[in-house]
Amino acid sequence: MNKFEKILLTTFFIELFVGGGGRLIDFHVISIRQLLFLLLLLTYVYRIVKEKAIFNKEINTFFRLTPVSIGIYCLLGWFVVSSLIGFVHGHPKGAIITNFLRVTFFVLYFPLAYYISKDRFPVKRIITILKYSALAVAIFTITVSLLGKTIFSGNNFRPFYDFMNWMMNDDLFFRPSNSVFYKSHFYVLVGVVLSMNDLLNKKFTKSDLAIVILGGFSLIWSETRGFLLAFMLIVFLIIVLDMKIIVDPLKGLSKKLQKLIQSKQFIKKFVILLVIMVAVPFLFQNMTLERFGNTTIDQTSTTNVKGHKNQETQVNDVSVNARMKFIVASKDILKHPTNLVFGTGYGTTIAGRITGIEMSFLQILVEQGIIGFATWLFLFFIFYYNYYVAYKKGYKLTTLDISLMATFMGILLLTNINPFINNPIGIGFFLILLVISQNKKQFRLKEEFE
């Protein structure tokens, strides 16, 4: 691996982790993310040709058939089918092409499967880049939110809003409270989880502490409730995985319980995580009220002692209302057996929208049908199965492994509230996880896992 490849990969990961929707730098014809996508793919193909390694499966991962690569080939093939179905149904060509190009990001699995290794571009370097990127995004979004709430509040907010979106290429989403949501908050969530678990296992640095504190504030101020729900699930799964590792070598329920009680480190971590889980619903409620407020409505069915109608307050949660419309509209589309099996293709209009469906699994099912949906599920399953095989071979799960497995499950929940998994932001992280899990399944020696 030469210096150019190292710089290219570093730049690629930094842009993926901090670049939001991928168009912060736009060359009109092509964005910075698309340019890096092509450069990485072409550089890898050039290496294969230069080393005359077309049939060398150690270098040419296109020919290295594993369950992961087969699943990705099937998925890429079904993307083509979904595009053709979209054209047949007369859907807007621009939307079909955009959706297809977005998911072709999966092609990068093959160069990443070669480059991500101990001897070339180790996982530890990627995690370091991710953590520092998460910290940078957290500091940036906190700063923007603070400025919007203080100096530029009131009449000064509109010029500030216009300037920030001009500078960030319309990639910032301001809440009614002037807090800001940025798509790279996705990686702030990941960074917070990784650093938090390192912190609780006493394997942390000062930057981990900063990420947990600043990243936590940034996520709360983003007022994205999906992050809270995902975080709660992640914390729960970390507890479950920690328990399994501790008690797995023992037989008998009494011995397992005794081992858990005797582990002071686990008890401390369990209590802290439990407090976090309990706090999340309160944060969720406050965040909902902050975004949507209360609406007073009349209760026509009852009256008070003075003869006046009783009133109560409810939250006009337009976000939930919109998702209910998507579900109802999707149900009408999928009641036709052909649509259910094969999908209606890219560019499908759901409840009046072609984009911004907000629910990844629902959009995948409508556009790609059961066949496409099952292929996605297969790859999700393979990630965990690879870890299971490695664990059965005697591999000892690390703090990072537990964090990644728990985080991915949280992301699968999150993507049904805020869509990430079927666009380059989520796909990029998914590909990294697939490569890591496949490497752990293939090798047995501890030093080869690291």
C-alpha positions as semicolon CSV with decimal commas, in nm:
position;residue;x (nm);y (nm);z (nm)
1;M;0,000;0,000;0,000
2;N;0,158;0,327;-0,110
3;K;0,140;0,676;0,037
4;F;-0,122;0,795;-0,213
5;E;-0,357;0,513;-0,114
6;K;-0,316;0,594;0,256
7;I;-0,392;0,962;0,195
8;L;-0,687;0,874;-0,027
9;L;-0,836;0,637;0,231
10;T;-0,783;0,887;0,513
11;T;-0,952;1,160;0,309
12;F;-1,235;0,924;0,215
13;F;-1,310;0,832;0,577
14;I;-1,285;1,191;0,702
15;E;-1,529;1,308;0,434
16;L;-1,764;1,018;0,509
17;F;-1,766;1,094;0,883
18;V;-1,793;1,474;0,868
19;G;-1,931;1,545;0,520
20;G;-2,302;1,516;0,598
21;G;-2,497;1,451;0,279
22;G;-2,176;1,446;0,077
23;R;-2,213;1,776;-0,108
24;L;-2,020;2,018;0,114
25;I;-1,777;2,057;-0,173
26;D;-1,968;2,049;-0,500
27;F;-1,803;2,074;-0,841
28;H;-2,145;2,117;-1,007
29;V;-2,107;1,801;-1,215
30;I;-1,979;1,586;-0,928
31;S;-1,963;1,613;-0,549
32;I;-1,660;1,549;-0,331
33;R;-1,806;1,218;-0,206
34;Q;-1,874;1,097;-0,559
35;L;-1,522;1,200;-0,663
36;L;-1,364;1,010;-0,373
37;F;-1,587;0,711;-0,454
38;L;-1,455;0,699;-0,811
39;L;-1,093;0,766;-0,710
40;L;-1,094;0,486;-0,452
41;L;-1,252;0,240;-0,694
42;L;-1,018;0,331;-0,983
43;T;-0,710;0,326;-0,758
44;Y;-0,798;-0,021;-0,640
45;V;-0,858;-0,148;-0,996
46;Y;-0,525;0,006;-1,099
47;R;-0,351;-0,184;-0,818
48;I;-0,506;-0,512;-0,933
49;V;-0,393;-0,453;-1,292
50;K;-0,047;-0,326;-1,194
51;E;0,024;-0,629;-0,977
52;K;-0,126;-0,864;-1,238
53;A;-0,351;-0,997;-0,964
54;I;-0,673;-1,045;-1,158
55;F;-0,698;-1,406;-1,041
56;N;-0,532;-1,349;-0,705
57;K;-0,817;-1,362;-0,453
58;E;-0,597;-1,217;-0,178
59;I;-0,575;-0,892;-0,374
60;N;-0,871;-0,904;-0,610
61;T;-1,163;-0,926;-0,369
62;F;-1,408;-0,910;-0,661
63;F;-1,333;-1,281;-0,706
64;R;-1,315;-1,363;-0,335
65;L;-1,657;-1,523;-0,300
66;T;-1,779;-1,512;0,058
67;P;-2,137;-1,492;0,192
68;V;-2,086;-1,116;0,225
69;S;-1,961;-1,061;-0,131
70;I;-2,229;-1,290;-0,274
71;G;-2,493;-1,096;-0,081
72;I;-2,358;-0,767;-0,213
73;Y;-2,355;-0,897;-0,571
74;C;-2,717;-1,007;-0,530
75;L;-2,810;-0,669;-0,385
76;L;-2,635;-0,477;-0,664
77;G;-2,812;-0,694;-0,919
78;W;-3,149;-0,626;-0,759
79;F;-3,075;-0,252;-0,761
80;V;-3,056;-0,281;-1,141
81;V;-3,386;-0,473;-1,148
82;S;-3,553;-0,210;-0,923
83;S;-3,433;0,063;-1,159
84;L;-3,577;-0,120;-1,460
85;I;-3,909;-0,171;-1,279
86;G;-3,914;0,201;-1,204
87;F;-3,866;0,282;-1,574
88;V;-4,139;0,035;-1,673
89;H;-4,382;0,202;-1,428
90;G;-4,299;0,543;-1,574
91;H;-4,145;0,687;-1,258
92;P;-3,939;1,009;-1,287
93;K;-3,606;0,923;-1,449
94;G;-3,413;1,166;-1,233
95;A;-3,537;1,002;-0,912
96;I;-3,458;0,653;-1,045
97;I;-3,103;0,747;-1,142
98;T;-3,042;0,931;-0,813
99;N;-3,164;0,636;-0,604
100;F;-2,960;0,388;-0,806
101;L;-2,637;0,591;-0,786
102;R;-2,686;0,637;-0,412
103;V;-2,694;0,263;-0,337
104;T;-2,409;0,176;-0,576
105;F;-2,192;0,288;-0,284
106;F;-2,202;-0,084;-0,195
107;V;-1,941;-0,144;-0,468
108;L;-1,684;0,002;-0,230
109;Y;-1,703;-0,313;-0,021
110;F;-1,450;-0,475;-0,254
111;P;-1,167;-0,217;-0,224
112;L;-1,238;-0,180;0,149
113;A;-1,220;-0,559;0,192
114;Y;-0,864;-0,539;0,059
115;Y;-0,743;-0,221;0,224
116;I;-0,887;-0,268;0,575
117;S;-0,636;-0,498;0,740
118;K;-0,368;-0,490;1,007
119;D;-0,087;-0,451;0,751
120;R;-0,253;-0,189;0,530
121;F;-0,521;0,035;0,686
122;P;-0,599;-0,102;1,034
123;V;-0,937;-0,078;1,201
124;K;-0,786;0,117;1,491
125;R;-0,693;0,399;1,251
126;I;-1,048;0,412;1,115
127;I;-1,193;0,425;1,467
128;T;-0,951;0,704;1,560
129;I;-1,057;0,904;1,254
130;L;-1,423;0,840;1,338
131;K;-1,386;0,956;1,698
132;Y;-1,203;1,277;1,612
133;S;-1,451;1,345;1,331
134;A;-1,740;1,297;1,574
135;L;-1,576;1,542;1,816
136;A;-1,528;1,798;1,538
137;V;-1,892;1,770;1,428
138;A;-2,010;1,795;1,790
139;I;-1,811;2,113;1,851
140;F;-1,930;2,262;1,521
141;T;-2,301;2,189;1,578
142;I;-2,293;2,306;1,940
143;T;-2,132;2,631;1,826
144;V;-2,392;2,685;1,553
145;S;-2,677;2,608;1,795
146;L;-2,538;2,843;2,059
147;L;-2,502;3,125;1,807
148;G;-2,856;3,066;1,682
149;K;-2,997;3,072;2,036
150;T;-2,807;3,380;2,156
151;I;-2,633;3,631;1,929
152;F;-2,842;3,559;1,620
153;S;-3,178;3,491;1,784
154;G;-3,489;3,693;1,698
155;N;-3,466;3,919;1,395
156;N;-3,100;3,832;1,341
157;F;-3,168;3,463;1,290
158;R;-3,276;3,472;0,924
159;P;-2,947;3,623;0,795
160;F;-2,758;3,373;1,012
161;Y;-2,972;3,088;0,879
162;D;-2,912;3,192;0,516
163;F;-2,538;3,234;0,570
164;M;-2,491;2,896;0,743
165;N;-2,686;2,709;0,478
166;W;-2,496;2,887;0,202
167;M;-2,168;2,790;0,366
168;M;-2,281;2,430;0,430
169;N;-2,454;2,390;0,092
170;D;-2,804;2,360;0,248
171;D;-2,698;2,061;0,458
172;L;-2,809;2,200;0,797
173;F;-3,159;2,157;0,940
174;F;-3,261;2,414;1,201
175;R;-3,526;2,331;1,461
176;P;-3,786;2,581;1,586
177;S;-3,564;2,634;1,892
178;N;-3,275;2,736;1,658
179;S;-3,087;2,417;1,740
180;V;-2,932;2,248;1,441
181;F;-2,938;1,894;1,303
182;Y;-2,662;1,782;1,067
183;K;-2,657;1,446;0,890
184;S;-2,313;1,369;1,034
185;H;-2,479;1,358;1,375
186;F;-2,511;0,991;1,276
187;Y;-2,138;0,951;1,339
188;V;-2,154;1,162;1,653
189;L;-2,389;0,894;1,788
190;V;-2,145;0,620;1,687
191;G;-1,852;0,810;1,837
192;V;-2,037;0,868;2,166
193;V;-2,115;0,496;2,198
194;L;-1,757;0,388;2,122
195;S;-1,607;0,641;2,363
196;M;-1,868;0,577;2,633
197;N;-1,799;0,204;2,637
198;D;-1,423;0,267;2,643
199;L;-1,482;0,506;2,931
200;L;-1,688;0,256;3,129
201;N;-1,425;-0,014;3,071
202;K;-1,146;0,221;3,182
203;K;-0,974;0,207;2,844
204;F;-1,017;0,568;2,748
205;T;-0,830;0,883;2,656
206;K;-0,907;1,249;2,724
207;S;-1,059;1,273;2,377
208;D;-1,305;0,994;2,469
209;L;-1,422;1,197;2,766
210;A;-1,464;1,505;2,546
211;I;-1,659;1,306;2,287
212;V;-1,900;1,169;2,547
213;I;-1,967;1,512;2,699
214;L;-1,973;1,731;2,388
215;G;-2,119;1,461;2,165
216;G;-2,396;1,401;2,418
217;F;-2,486;1,770;2,425
218;S;-2,474;1,787;2,046
219;L;-2,711;1,491;2,007
220;I;-2,958;1,630;2,261
221;W;-2,953;1,972;2,097
222;S;-3,010;1,817;1,756
223;E;-3,359;1,733;1,889
224;T;-3,356;1,408;1,690
225;R;-3,561;1,162;1,891
226;G;-3,447;0,868;1,682
227;F;-3,100;0,909;1,829
228;L;-3,239;0,873;2,180
229;L;-3,432;0,556;2,096
230;A;-3,130;0,407;1,919
231;F;-2,903;0,501;2,208
232;M;-3,136;0,334;2,459
233;L;-3,136;0,011;2,258
234;I;-2,757;0,026;2,220
235;V;-2,709;0,065;2,595
236;F;-2,941;-0,231;2,659
237;L;-2,748;-0,452;2,414
238;I;-2,412;-0,355;2,566
239;I;-2,544;-0,476;2,902
240;V;-2,667;-0,803;2,746
241;L;-2,341;-0,872;2,561
242;D;-2,133;-0,792;2,870
243;M;-2,342;-1,035;3,072
244;K;-2,303;-1,307;2,811
245;I;-1,924;-1,276;2,803
246;I;-1,901;-1,295;3,181
247;V;-2,131;-1,593;3,235
248;D;-2,072;-1,793;2,915
249;P;-1,784;-2,005;3,052
250;L;-1,996;-2,112;3,352
251;K;-2,269;-2,374;3,372
252;G;-2,572;-2,346;3,596
253;L;-2,791;-2,045;3,661
254;S;-2,675;-2,002;4,023
255;K;-2,308;-1,989;3,923
256;K;-2,382;-1,741;3,647
257;L;-2,574;-1,509;3,883
258;Q;-2,304;-1,538;4,147
259;K;-2,037;-1,445;3,893
260;L;-2,233;-1,136;3,785
261;I;-2,285;-1,021;4,145
262;Q;-1,917;-1,069;4,227
263;S;-1,803;-0,863;3,929
264;K;-1,773;-0,511;4,073
265;Q;-1,675;-0,364;3,738
266;F;-1,985;-0,507;3,573
267;I;-2,213;-0,390;3,857
268;K;-2,080;-0,034;3,830
269;K;-2,119;-0,034;3,454
270;F;-2,465;-0,193;3,478
271;V;-2,589;0,074;3,721
272;I;-2,454;0,359;3,506
273;L;-2,607;0,219;3,189
274;L;-2,935;0,152;3,367
275;V;-2,951;0,517;3,479
276;I;-2,890;0,624;3,120
277;M;-3,172;0,400;2,996
278;V;-3,412;0,543;3,255
279;A;-3,316;0,901;3,165
280;V;-3,375;0,859;2,791
281;P;-3,760;0,853;2,803
282;F;-3,762;1,182;2,997
283;L;-3,528;1,339;2,742
284;F;-3,751;1,202;2,466
285;Q;-4,061;1,365;2,615
286;N;-3,889;1,701;2,668
287;M;-3,746;1,691;2,316
288;T;-4,093;1,624;2,173
289;L;-4,242;1,920;2,361
290;E;-3,950;2,140;2,254
291;R;-4,010;2,062;1,887
292;F;-4,389;2,046;1,866
293;G;-4,525;2,215;2,180
294;N;-4,872;2,163;2,329
295;T;-5,207;2,211;2,158
296;T;-5,522;2,262;2,365
297;I;-5,825;2,067;2,243
298;D;-6,187;2,043;2,361
299;Q;-6,325;1,725;2,509
300;T;-6,681;1,717;2,374
301;S;-6,778;1,403;2,559
302;T;-6,752;1,543;2,912
303;T;-6,828;1,868;3,092
304;N;-6,716;2,002;3,426
305;V;-6,940;2,109;3,715
306;K;-6,988;2,458;3,571
307;G;-7,113;2,319;3,243
308;H;-6,799;2,403;3,044
309;K;-6,633;2,153;2,816
310;N;-6,325;1,991;2,958
311;Q;-6,001;2,064;2,780
312;E;-5,677;1,874;2,757
313;T;-5,344;1,931;2,592
314;Q;-5,190;1,709;2,333
315;V;-4,875;1,723;2,123
316;N;-4,927;1,786;1,754
317;D;-4,647;1,550;1,653
318;V;-4,639;1,614;1,277
319;S;-4,339;1,384;1,244
320;V;-4,532;1,080;1,367
321;N;-4,838;1,185;1,165
322;A;-4,633;1,195;0,845
323;R;-4,492;0,848;0,910
324;M;-4,840;0,709;0,965
325;K;-4,937;0,843;0,623
326;F;-4,637;0,663;0,470
327;I;-4,740;0,337;0,637
328;V;-5,101;0,361;0,518
329;A;-4,998;0,456;0,164
330;S;-4,742;0,173;0,152
331;K;-5,004;-0,075;0,266
332;D;-5,224;0,023;-0,029
333;I;-4,931;-0,019;-0,270
334;L;-4,820;-0,356;-0,132
335;K;-5,164;-0,519;-0,126
336;H;-5,100;-0,618;-0,488
337;P;-4,901;-0,947;-0,482
338;T;-4,669;-0,845;-0,768
339;N;-4,575;-0,521;-0,592
340;L;-4,518;-0,708;-0,267
341;V;-4,281;-0,962;-0,423
342;F;-4,091;-0,750;-0,677
343;G;-4,151;-0,397;-0,556
344;T;-4,265;-0,098;-0,758
345;G;-3,916;0,020;-0,849
346;Y;-3,712;0,329;-0,773
347;G;-3,889;0,663;-0,796
348;T;-4,211;0,536;-0,638
349;T;-4,434;0,806;-0,491
350;I;-4,546;0,724;-0,135
351;A;-4,805;0,954;0,022
352;G;-4,717;1,227;-0,226
353;R;-4,340;1,200;-0,176
354;I;-4,066;1,048;-0,390
355;T;-3,786;1,144;-0,150
356;G;-3,779;1,204;0,225
357;I;-3,977;0,891;0,310
358;E;-3,796;0,884;0,649
359;M;-3,843;0,509;0,700
360;S;-3,571;0,306;0,528
361;F;-3,717;-0,043;0,569
362;L;-4,057;0,071;0,445
363;Q;-3,905;0,241;0,140
364;I;-3,691;-0,066;0,065
365;L;-3,993;-0,295;0,086
366;V;-4,208;-0,075;-0,140
367;E;-3,941;-0,010;-0,403
368;Q;-3,757;-0,344;-0,398
369;G;-4,022;-0,586;-0,276
370;I;-3,972;-0,892;-0,057
371;I;-3,682;-1,011;-0,274
372;G;-3,480;-0,693;-0,225
373;F;-3,583;-0,660;0,139
374;A;-3,474;-1,019;0,212
375;T;-3,134;-0,954;0,052
376;W;-3,078;-0,655;0,281
377;L;-3,180;-0,867;0,580
378;F;-2,936;-1,137;0,473
379;L;-2,645;-0,892;0,490
380;F;-2,762;-0,762;0,828
381;F;-2,771;-1,120;0,953
382;I;-2,428;-1,205;0,809
383;F;-2,265;-0,927;1,011
384;Y;-2,374;-1,089;1,338
385;Y;-2,325;-1,443;1,211
386;N;-1,959;-1,370;1,130
387;Y;-1,904;-1,253;1,487
388;Y;-2,084;-1,562;1,615
389;V;-1,857;-1,794;1,415
390;A;-1,544;-1,611;1,535
391;Y;-1,667;-1,629;1,895
392;K;-1,729;-2,003;1,865
393;K;-1,374;-2,044;1,728
394;G;-1,243;-1,896;2,052
395;Y;-1,212;-1,530;1,963
396;K;-1,259;-1,309;2,269
397;L;-1,486;-1,017;2,199
398;T;-1,325;-0,680;2,272
399;T;-1,486;-0,361;2,399
400;L;-1,482;-0,231;2,042
401;D;-1,656;-0,544;1,910
402;I;-1,933;-0,513;2,166
403;S;-1,975;-0,143;2,088
404;L;-1,997;-0,207;1,713
405;M;-2,247;-0,492;1,743
406;A;-2,470;-0,295;1,978
407;T;-2,439;0,021;1,769
408;F;-2,539;-0,153;1,449
409;M;-2,856;-0,289;1,609
410;G;-2,938;0,062;1,728
411;I;-2,882;0,190;1,374
412;L;-3,125;-0,066;1,236
413;L;-3,385;0,084;1,470
414;L;-3,278;0,441;1,392
415;T;-3,301;0,400;1,015
416;N;-3,675;0,336;1,044
417;I;-3,713;0,679;1,202
418;N;-3,437;0,876;1,029
419;P;-3,321;0,711;0,704
420;F;-2,949;0,630;0,700
421;I;-2,889;0,269;0,599
422;N;-2,992;0,310;0,234
423;N;-2,774;0,612;0,159
424;P;-2,393;0,655;0,157
425;I;-2,377;0,778;0,519
426;G;-2,515;0,455;0,661
427;I;-2,391;0,229;0,380
428;G;-2,033;0,343;0,441
429;F;-2,049;0,245;0,807
430;F;-2,225;-0,082;0,720
431;L;-1,948;-0,173;0,474
432;I;-1,681;-0,112;0,738
433;L;-1,867;-0,340;0,978
434;L;-1,906;-0,612;0,714
435;V;-1,533;-0,606;0,639
436;I;-1,444;-0,619;1,010
437;S;-1,680;-0,909;1,080
438;Q;-1,563;-1,102;0,773
439;N;-1,199;-1,061;0,879
440;K;-1,276;-1,190;1,225
441;K;-1,455;-1,492;1,083
442;Q;-1,168;-1,583;0,850
443;F;-0,877;-1,572;1,094
444;R;-0,817;-1,745;1,423
445;L;-0,500;-1,593;1,568
446;K;-0,557;-1,306;1,811
447;E;-0,294;-1,083;1,652
448;E;-0,469;-1,118;1,317
449;F;-0,791;-0,983;1,462
450;E;-0,632;-0,661;1,581
